[in-house]
Amino acid sequence: MKVLAAMSGGVDSAVAAARAVDAGHDVVGVHLALSRMPGTLRTGSRGCCTVEDSNDAWRAADQLGIPYYVWDFSERFKEDVVDDFVAEYAAGRTPNPCMRCNERIKFAALLEKALALGFDAVCTGHYAKVIEHADGSRELHRAADWAKDQSYVLGVLTHEQLKHSYFPLAETPSKAEVRAEAAERGFTVANKPDSHDICFIPDGDTRGWLEERIEMTEGDIVDHKGNDLGKHPGANAFTVGQRRGLKIGKPADDGKPRFVLEIRPKENKVVVGPQDLLEVDRLRGIKISWAGLPLPAAEAGDEFECMVQVRAHADPVPARAFVTAETDDDDVATELVVDLDGPLKGVAPGQTMVLYQGTRVLGQATINSARSRDWDPAAVS
């Protein structure tokens, strides 16, 4: 099999490429230049896609004796990930840029180019598993190491993309084993720290970064009953569940802290309230995709049982889901409706919900609304 190994410069992708070579595949390494500031250096575990990362990937490819290239995807990354991130915050939503990167860059733009060049699959260092059935259909499943499982951020992959996805770390029992293997192979990245935070905001100051790109206008902070509490410097920099940085001078009647319950960009208003009102029991999602073939029940619009996960490292919770389609002036709006068996806290529009059955990833949707059982947003005028 002719394999294009996406090499980020980290230990996982280096070992994944090495295992692809060991498996006898014809492997070519490629590093994606995503940053428009290639001189930027990593600081510990912050930042990625830097010159340092590119050099680390080249050294690993050189040790493996495979061809190595750097492909410039910075323009595509800016349009599909960075600009999307800004637009989502401007609309009062909280996006997950890693989901967009996997969806639009690593398994859309990269895979599209790989197939055009005659490759059979793209290999990455993600911890996830693709299972192929006798009829040729594929399913996406959690990795053996649940602590490192990355199936959540791969929930955007389609059945066609799964046919060309190769994850050599799927059965690895721990990250420690990957690092030990990298050390045995002599890779200099064996002890390189994992990248955290948002790669294009390496200093971790998301609010400050957004303030340079979104026009912030002072507006009202109100409580869950509509009472005025003060002013904010710009609603777009807040997110649901946020506690710090509200700067409300007037304490709550019960003395307990307040949390952001809702952001209303059109009104430039931030709604806050007690922590218990962050609990929601129904999610509605748009931009639905299925990781593999959809369940027959989902296609028929019938309810099906599942587990839902709303963050990369959150625990999944039991739920019941169904797909609904409403027609308005010949436009069909399709939504994934998920009723939770138990409440989730601090869920924001713009986040991604990924559905599971056991270890299998069913699919995903972008959360369009998340509602509390005990609070009606209409109470805030």
Residue, then its C-alpha position, 0 to 999 in steps of 0.5 A: m500500500k502506498v501511504l502518505a504519512a502526515m508528520s507533525g514533528g511530534v512523537d506520535s506521528a514519527v512512530a506511526a510513520a515508522r510502524a507503517v514502514d515496518a508493515g512493508h508499506d511504501v511510505v512518504g513523509v509530509h509535513l503540513a506548513l500551516s503557520r503564516m509565521p514559520g519563524t515562530l518557535r514552540t514554547g514547551s507544549r504550546g504552539c505547533c507547525t513551527v520551523e522546529d516541528s518541521n525539522d523534527a519531522w525531517r530528522a525522523a523521516d531521514q532516520l526512516g529512510i523515506p522521502y520527505y516533503v513540506w506542503d504549504f497549506s497555510e492559506r487553506f488553514k487560515e480560511d478553513v480553520v482560523d477564519d472560521f474560528v473568528a467567525e464562530y466567536a463573532a456569532g457567539r459560538t464556541p468552536n473547536p478548531c481541532m475538529r475543523c482542522n481534521e475535517r477540512i485540512k488533514f482529512a479533506a485537503l490533504l487526503e484529496k491531494a494524496l489520492a490525486l497523487g496515487f496514494d492509497a491512504v493517509c497515515t497519522g499518529h492519532y489514537a483511534k481505530v478503523i475496523e473494516h468489515a467483510d462487505g468493505s464498510r468501515e467503522l471508527h472506534r476508540a483506541a485501546d488507550w482510552a486515556k489518549d483516545q482521539s476518536y472524538v476529534l476524528g468524529v467528523l470523518t466520513h465513510e469515504q475518508l475512513k476507507h483511506s485513513y490509517f492509524p498505526l497507534a490504534e492498539t497501543p496500550s499507552k503513550a509511555e510505550v510510544r515514547a519508549e519505542a521512539a527512544e529505541r528507534g533513536f528519534t530525537v522527539a522521544n521526550k518532546p512534550d505534547s502540543h496543547d492549547i490552540c496551535f495558532i494562539p501559542d501564548g494561550d491568550t484566546r481573549g486577547w487574540l480575539e480582541e485584535r480580530i473582532e470589533m468589541t463593543e461595550g454591552d450589558i451583563v444581565d442575570h438569568k431574570g433579566n436584571d442589569l448587573g453591569k457592563h462588559p467590554g465585548a460579548n464575543a470574547f466570552t464563552v458559556g460556562q465562564r466564571r472568571g473575568l466577568k468583573i461584576g461589582k454587585p454580588a449575587d444575593d446568595g453570595k455564590p459565583r455567577f457563570v456565563l449562561e448565554i451569549r447574545p451577539k446581536e444584542n451584545k448581551v452576556v447572560v449570567g446566573p448560578q452554576d446549576l443553570l448550566e445544566v442542560d438536558r437537550l442538545r440540538g445539532i446541525k452540520i451532521s455527519w456520520a463516521g461510517l455508514p449511518l444507523p438505519a434508525a438515524e436514516a429513518g428518523d427513529e430514536f436510537e440509544c447512544m452515548v454523547q461526548v461534548r469535549a475531547h476528554a470529557d466522559p460520555v453520557p447516555a442519551r437518546a437521539f433522533v434526526t429531524a428534518e423541517t421544511d421552510d419555503d422549500d429549504v430543508a433544515t436537518e437537526l440531530v436532537v439528543d435527549l440526555d439521560g443525565p444533565l451536562k454542564g456548561v455546554a456551549p453552541g458551537q461545540t461538537m457533540v460526538l455520538y458513540q455506541g460502545t467504542r464505535v463512533l456513530g457521527q457528530a454534529t455542531i451544537n446549535s442549542a443547549r437548553s436547561r430544564d430549569w431556565d427559560p432564556a425567554a425570561v431575559s428580554 
